[in-house]
């Protein structure tokens, strides 16, 4: 897995290239752990992400361990498979997978906008 990180002011953009699963999480965690202390916003640019499983969901939604920085997290450039996984997770477990905090301008009623 290749990971590109770009820092602009207090924002970081992390762009993984490939697939996210249990075995590819370490480079992503390393990228987050190496962010400078002044970063408060984290944008996951998923344009080059072709596949993710539950490991990607955990990466996006599980809170950081106590004592680690808490980032305002968002995603952009979702491709079909990762988007479908997020929508299914939000449908099944809306309290755990609240897309309104992750995807800016998420409609309140996702099911009305699904194809």
Secondary structure, DSSP 8 states (H G I E B T S, - for coil): -EEEEEEETTEEEEEEEEEESGGGHHHHHHHHHTS-TT--EEEEE-TTEEEE-HHHHHHHHS---TTS---EEEEES--HHHHHHHHHHHHH-TTT--HHHHSTT--S-GGGG--
